[in-house]
Amino acid sequence: MNAKLVKYLVGIVSVGLGALLSGCFDVVPMTTVHPVTQEGADIMTVYKITTWISVAIFFAVSIPICIALYRFREKPGDESIPEQVHGNAFLEFLWTVIPVVLLLIIAIPTWQVIFKQAKPFPEGQSLKVEVIGHQWWWEFRYPELGIVTANELHLPENTNITLDLTSADVIHSFWVPRFGGKVDTVPGHNNPMYWVTPTASDTPGGDYYQGQCVELCGLSHALMRFQAVIHKKDEFDRWAKTYNEPPKVVTSLEKKGDQIFHTICQACHAISGTASAQIPGPKIGPDLSNFGNRRTLGAGTLENNQENLFKWVKDSTSVKPGSLMGNLGLDDESVRAVNAYIRNSTVKVY
Amino acid sequence: MECGGFTFLEMMKPLAIVFVIAFGILAVCTRRDMWSWITTVDHKRVGILYGLSALLFMVIGGTEALLMRTQLLMPNNEFLSAKIYNGMVTMHGTTMIFLVIMPLSAAFFNYLTPLMIGARDVAFPRLNALSYWIFLFGGLLMHCSFIVNQIPNSGWFGYANLTSCQYTADASVDFWAMGLQVLGLASLIAAINFFVTILNMRAPGMTLLKMPIFIWTTLVTQVLLIFALPVITIALVMITFDRKFGTGFFNPGQGGDVLMWQHLFWVFGHPEVYILILPGMGIVSEILATFSKKPLFGYSVMVYSSCAIGFLGFAVWAHHMFTVGMGPWANAIFSAATMLIAVPTGVKIFNWIMTLWGGHIRFTTANLFAISFIAMFTMGGLSGIMHSSPPIDSQHQDSYFVVAHFHYVLYGGSIMALFGGIYYWFPKISGRYMNETLGKIQFWLYMIGFNLTFFPMHFLGVQGMPRRNFTYAADQGWNLWNLVCTMGAYMTAVGGIVFAVNVLYGLFRGKKAVGDDWNGRTLEWAISSPPPIYNFAVEPTVSHLDEWWHLKYDENGKRRPGVEIEAHVDPATIHLPGPSYFPILLAFGILLGAVGFFVTPGGLYVSLVGVVLMIGSSYGWAFEKT
């Protein structure tokens, strides 16, 4: 192999490796290696230690293999028999002990983080949020604030949050990768999760962090996404205060939508401040209060705009297989009216 | 009948179709000799049947994988529907584990165990045939689901309560659960058979620590099967009772607990992982020793670490459940136990390297697969150590990182080893070599294709892509690596075709094999290729580990003159167990027993006919002259 070729190959390999690493560490929406919370950073510390040890072990294995394959390949025509070595007690002892030491280096920070993350906040010093998984959307309840919402988890910055996770149907798993690890929402169980939210940037409307269900939960498991939204403290307070205000119904289309909503839709959905929220018992569909402010619809399936909402309300299963709403048989005019009501009239400025 | 029922005729149609297909293939493969294969009790023939079935199921499981990868080729793809995709996810996992790796390992157990321990057959030859037919019928029952378009779609570990009548009303879960139930029976029967065979049938002089390492890993695998399978059997009975008789073991509304399923499943499921990898470890150990012309380095430590892996394998199941909310103490303890497994595994890896070290390494296709096993398995093991830490696991669980991890272990590990085993023992089994050039082409297509498919999945996992998603949005940064993964999968598919061509080439055109086809070390190489039906004319007497090598070479590596183990005995005087059709009848009874759970009305009577058939054929079996 001539020197030029070697140079060429080295070039290709280093460009390739660079591409690999940058691809791996891009700040994509669901990245696990760019945490924004202390919880995520703690995990990252253990992760880094483990990764470096793993890489070292990989080379400790692969380099001797390569050397052995090169040095001890059978030379053509060599029919001789190599020395029949049966073992070496010292070597075997050595590679029993070294892994034990390496594992301890991983195990100790692991245990520290496990116990640290299981520690609850002192009573009364955190905001409580109940997270309830549904096929295939998320319900968020703020018992202290009297707010029920869906698919967008609004939280104030730099605040202790105690999440209480459960499920209304099958097992789901609640995960915002940039905040830290996932916890399953298990029907019949309540799992706690503790977050200290990160500082919000100056973006009006808050910082959006993507989350998703990560336990196979039926047909549209892939379309069970959500957003955690971190607000400046005052912005969050305004959000919380205006959230339960009834929608402003102005246009005739919105009025018609109001009517249809309160004859058909309210069987499964509620909008706070209206009659639909007064009906007792749990709703099987997501709460639609302040829906006009949400960025997505169908649990993160589509962008929240007129066109997509039309498609969704006309026949939700065309967007999301197995969705319970399906085709309600509404004519186009009624669909537009409902959309105007839930999209336009619920926008609240905060 | 709570849910998922068919009328008798609705159920008979898919069964008839899969049976016609299966026995059609058998008829083509065996030509006019079909009846003798159906009634065979010869361990070698049963082994071939197992191997052939496993390879055919591999075509199905591989196709499912390709369909999934095609769907994920680009974001928001509409190649497969959500329902079909979830079905492919479930059946790819179930098929590859229960219908490919397990029976392919069983093929090697069957074919090689008696040959390697110097025995005429397994301890219970008819039981052996029975376990094959039960396995085949279980696999066929499961695949009936494709014909009625009710493909199981709740994942290969079928987490409750997604599998309940409320959330899966059709019979898809029943096909999965009853199929596994029947398959489990097959494995349990086979496990007891090999356990007894290895402990009782060894040639005189072959003490436990003179057994070939493959026999040791086989033995440990059987012990794991014997202890692990009853647990999944119970769990499947419970889910069937929940669905068919309205019990509420896994229904929180009735006071049941969905997490109980996970505990039961993984108490079986984790030892299962070692059931899948231990045979591969044994195969690789044999291949590396032969092609380095050196004994396995640290044989006794390899034996102890196999046992340690098997033992620890029962103490780590809850590491699959770090995110379900078991609390910090359970997570910490199961994490420690999991890390411990890395110790015996690491010892094995270094001992394999030292087996190569100082040898004269021949780069045959079999050896290439075995060497790649060490590297790929190491990578799978290292990502496994990452997951053993619950905080890291909470970021990786159910993401593509985990998908990458277990494919490195089960595909880069088990499947690569099993392919190595096929290339290694093919001349022994068929009497002809496979083509080395085609073999090497297949190896490189597999090696590159495999890494192209699964290495980028680590990146996808780090970038937070969840597994089992039939679609993904375009703005997540996952597009490129998914494209690369899919290209890798197609490359592997080409490798699969090359393998199929090579098998046919080997069978019809391959270079003739004689007996000691690779200058082997263990007893199966002492007899002709293919072996005579009675294996050894005279039971060999063993004095050393690697007995055949010791017969050929003295302590200084000098070839001894004139090795002859084949004594001349008139084959007619050797008593062999006669053919029997009771095993297939009994297996059919068991199938009918399972089918009854699908039929409504009158399912009970179908099952009872099955029971009558089971009792009748057991009676005939017991009094059959052999």
HADDOCK unambig.tbl for C-alpha pairs under 7 A between the chains (distance, minus, plus):
assign (segid A and resid 24 and name CA) (segid B and resid 459 and name CA) 5.12 0.50 0.50
assign (segid A and resid 24 and name CA) (segid B and resid 462 and name CA) 6.80 0.50 0.50
assign (segid A and resid 24 and name CA) (segid B and resid 463 and name CA) 6.84 0.50 0.50
assign (segid A and resid 28 and name CA) (segid B and resid 463 and name CA) 6.53 0.50 0.50
assign (segid A and resid 28 and name CA) (segid B and resid 476 and name CA) 6.06 0.50 0.50
assign (segid A and resid 28 and name CA) (segid B and resid 477 and name CA) 5.76 0.50 0.50
assign (segid A and resid 29 and name CA) (segid B and resid 476 and name CA) 5.94 0.50 0.50
assign (segid A and resid 30 and name CA) (segid B and resid 463 and name CA) 5.68 0.50 0.50
assign (segid A and resid 30 and name CA) (segid B and resid 464 and name CA) 4.76 0.50 0.50
assign (segid A and resid 31 and name CA) (segid B and resid 462 and name CA) 6.12 0.50 0.50
assign (segid A and resid 31 and name CA) (segid B and resid 463 and name CA) 4.10 0.50 0.50
assign (segid A and resid 31 and name CA) (segid B and resid 464 and name CA) 5.24 0.50 0.50
assign (segid A and resid 32 and name CA) (segid B and resid 395 and name CA) 6.54 0.50 0.50
assign (segid A and resid 32 and name CA) (segid B and resid 462 and name CA) 5.41 0.50 0.50
assign (segid A and resid 32 and name CA) (segid B and resid 463 and name CA) 5.90 0.50 0.50
assign (segid A and resid 32 and name CA) (segid B and resid 464 and name CA) 5.97 0.50 0.50
assign (segid A and resid 33 and name CA) (segid B and resid 462 and name CA) 6.81 0.50 0.50
assign (segid A and resid 43 and name CA) (segid B and resid 391 and name CA) 5.51 0.50 0.50
assign (segid A and resid 43 and name CA) (segid B and resid 392 and name CA) 6.04 0.50 0.50
assign (segid A and resid 47 and name CA) (segid B and resid 392 and name CA) 5.88 0.50 0.50
assign (segid A and resid 50 and name CA) (segid B and resid 386 and name CA) 6.14 0.50 0.50
assign (segid A and resid 54 and name CA) (segid B and resid 382 and name CA) 5.61 0.50 0.50
assign (segid A and resid 58 and name CA) (segid B and resid 379 and name CA) 6.98 0.50 0.50
assign (segid A and resid 62 and name CA) (segid B and resid 375 and name CA) 6.69 0.50 0.50
assign (segid A and resid 65 and name CA) (segid B and resid 353 and name CA) 6.03 0.50 0.50
assign (segid A and resid 68 and name CA) (segid B and resid 356 and name CA) 6.31 0.50 0.50
assign (segid A and resid 68 and name CA) (segid B and resid 357 and name CA) 5.31 0.50 0.50
assign (segid A and resid 72 and name CA) (segid B and resid 357 and name CA) 6.69 0.50 0.50
assign (segid A and resid 72 and name CA) (segid B and resid 358 and name CA) 5.89 0.50 0.50
assign (segid A and resid 72 and name CA) (segid B and resid 359 and name CA) 5.71 0.50 0.50
assign (segid A and resid 72 and name CA) (segid B and resid 360 and name CA) 5.44 0.50 0.50
assign (segid A and resid 72 and name CA) (segid B and resid 361 and name CA) 5.89 0.50 0.50
assign (segid A and resid 73 and name CA) (segid B and resid 360 and name CA) 5.49 0.50 0.50
assign (segid A and resid 73 and name CA) (segid B and resid 361 and name CA) 4.46 0.50 0.50
assign (segid A and resid 73 and name CA) (segid B and resid 362 and name CA) 6.40 0.50 0.50
assign (segid A and resid 74 and name CA) (segid B and resid 360 and name CA) 4.49 0.50 0.50
assign (segid A and resid 74 and name CA) (segid B and resid 361 and name CA) 4.99 0.50 0.50
assign (segid A and resid 74 and name CA) (segid B and resid 362 and name CA) 5.67 0.50 0.50
assign (segid A and resid 81 and name CA) (segid B and resid 293 and name CA) 6.64 0.50 0.50
assign (segid A and resid 81 and name CA) (segid B and resid 557 and name CA) 5.51 0.50 0.50
assign (segid A and resid 82 and name CA) (segid B and resid 293 and name CA) 6.77 0.50 0.50
assign (segid A and resid 82 and name CA) (segid B and resid 294 and name CA) 6.86 0.50 0.50
assign (segid A and resid 82 and name CA) (segid B and resid 359 and name CA) 5.69 0.50 0.50
assign (segid A and resid 82 and name CA) (segid B and resid 360 and name CA) 6.54 0.50 0.50
assign (segid A and resid 84 and name CA) (segid B and resid 294 and name CA) 5.30 0.50 0.50
assign (segid A and resid 84 and name CA) (segid B and resid 295 and name CA) 6.19 0.50 0.50
assign (segid A and resid 85 and name CA) (segid B and resid 294 and name CA) 6.87 0.50 0.50
assign (segid A and resid 85 and name CA) (segid B and resid 295 and name CA) 6.74 0.50 0.50
assign (segid A and resid 85 and name CA) (segid B and resid 297 and name CA) 6.87 0.50 0.50
assign (segid A and resid 86 and name CA) (segid B and resid 295 and name CA) 6.08 0.50 0.50
assign (segid A and resid 86 and name CA) (segid B and resid 296 and name CA) 6.64 0.50 0.50
assign (segid A and resid 86 and name CA) (segid B and resid 297 and name CA) 5.12 0.50 0.50
assign (segid A and resid 86 and name CA) (segid B and resid 298 and name CA) 5.84 0.50 0.50
assign (segid A and resid 87 and name CA) (segid B and resid 297 and name CA) 4.81 0.50 0.50
assign (segid A and resid 87 and name CA) (segid B and resid 298 and name CA) 4.25 0.50 0.50
assign (segid A and resid 88 and name CA) (segid B and resid 298 and name CA) 6.86 0.50 0.50
assign (segid A and resid 92 and name CA) (segid B and resid 347 and name CA) 6.90 0.50 0.50
assign (segid A and resid 95 and name CA) (segid B and resid 347 and name CA) 5.96 0.50 0.50
assign (segid A and resid 96 and name CA) (segid B and resid 343 and name CA) 6.09 0.50 0.50
assign (segid A and resid 96 and name CA) (segid B and resid 347 and name CA) 6.05 0.50 0.50
assign (segid A and resid 99 and name CA) (segid B and resid 343 and name CA) 5.97 0.50 0.50
assign (segid A and resid 100 and name CA) (segid B and resid 343 and name CA) 6.67 0.50 0.50
assign (segid A and resid 103 and name CA) (segid B and resid 339 and name CA) 6.60 0.50 0.50
assign (segid A and resid 110 and name CA) (segid B and resid 389 and name CA) 5.84 0.50 0.50
assign (segid A and resid 110 and name CA) (segid B and resid 391 and name CA) 6.69 0.50 0.50
assign (segid A and resid 111 and name CA) (segid B and resid 332 and name CA) 5.94 0.50 0.50
assign (segid A and resid 113 and name CA) (segid B and resid 391 and name CA) 6.82 0.50 0.50
assign (segid A and resid 114 and name CA) (segid B and resid 328 and name CA) 5.86 0.50 0.50
assign (segid A and resid 114 and name CA) (segid B and resid 391 and name CA) 6.46 0.50 0.50
assign (segid A and resid 115 and name CA) (segid B and resid 328 and name CA) 5.83 0.50 0.50
assign (segid A and resid 118 and name CA) (segid B and resid 328 and name CA) 6.33 0.50 0.50
assign (segid A and resid 170 and name CA) (segid B and resid 161 and name CA) 5.68 0.50 0.50
assign (segid A and resid 170 and name CA) (segid B and resid 162 and name CA) 5.65 0.50 0.50
assign (segid A and resid 177 and name CA) (segid B and resid 395 and name CA) 6.70 0.50 0.50
assign (segid A and resid 177 and name CA) (segid B and resid 464 and name CA) 6.70 0.50 0.50
assign (segid A and resid 180 and name CA) (segid B and resid 395 and name CA) 6.75 0.50 0.50
assign (segid A and resid 181 and name CA) (segid B and resid 391 and name CA) 6.83 0.50 0.50
assign (segid A and resid 181 and name CA) (segid B and resid 394 and name CA) 4.28 0.50 0.50
assign (segid A and resid 181 and name CA) (segid B and resid 395 and name CA) 4.60 0.50 0.50
assign (segid A and resid 182 and name CA) (segid B and resid 323 and name CA) 6.50 0.50 0.50
assign (segid A and resid 182 and name CA) (segid B and resid 394 and name CA) 5.24 0.50 0.50
assign (segid A and resid 182 and name CA) (segid B and resid 395 and name CA) 6.40 0.50 0.50
assign (segid A and resid 183 and name CA) (segid B and resid 323 and name CA) 5.00 0.50 0.50
assign (segid A and resid 183 and name CA) (segid B and resid 324 and name CA) 6.28 0.50 0.50
assign (segid A and resid 183 and name CA) (segid B and resid 325 and name CA) 6.95 0.50 0.50
assign (segid A and resid 184 and name CA) (segid B and resid 323 and name CA) 5.78 0.50 0.50
assign (segid A and resid 184 and name CA) (segid B and resid 324 and name CA) 5.03 0.50 0.50
assign (segid A and resid 187 and name CA) (segid B and resid 252 and name CA) 6.71 0.50 0.50
assign (segid A and resid 188 and name CA) (segid B and resid 252 and name CA) 5.48 0.50 0.50
assign (segid A and resid 191 and name CA) (segid B and resid 325 and name CA) 5.80 0.50 0.50
assign (segid A and resid 214 and name CA) (segid B and resid 398 and name CA) 5.87 0.50 0.50
assign (segid A and resid 214 and name CA) (segid B and resid 466 and name CA) 5.69 0.50 0.50
assign (segid A and resid 215 and name CA) (segid B and resid 398 and name CA) 6.60 0.50 0.50
assign (segid A and resid 216 and name CA) (segid B and resid 468 and name CA) 6.54 0.50 0.50
assign (segid A and resid 217 and name CA) (segid B and resid 162 and name CA) 6.63 0.50 0.50
assign (segid A and resid 218 and name CA) (segid B and resid 154 and name CA) 6.72 0.50 0.50
assign (segid A and resid 218 and name CA) (segid B and resid 162 and name CA) 6.91 0.50 0.50
assign (segid A and resid 219 and name CA) (segid B and resid 82 and name CA) 5.93 0.50 0.50
assign (segid A and resid 219 and name CA) (segid B and resid 83 and name CA) 5.91 0.50 0.50
assign (segid A and resid 220 and name CA) (segid B and resid 82 and name CA) 6.68 0.50 0.50
assign (segid A and resid 221 and name CA) (segid B and resid 469 and name CA) 6.65 0.50 0.50
assign (segid A and resid 222 and name CA) (segid B and resid 469 and name CA) 4.45 0.50 0.50
assign (segid A and resid 222 and name CA) (segid B and resid 470 and name CA) 6.02 0.50 0.50
assign (segid A and resid 222 and name CA) (segid B and resid 471 and name CA) 6.18 0.50 0.50
assign (segid A and resid 321 and name CA) (segid B and resid 82 and name CA) 6.84 0.50 0.50
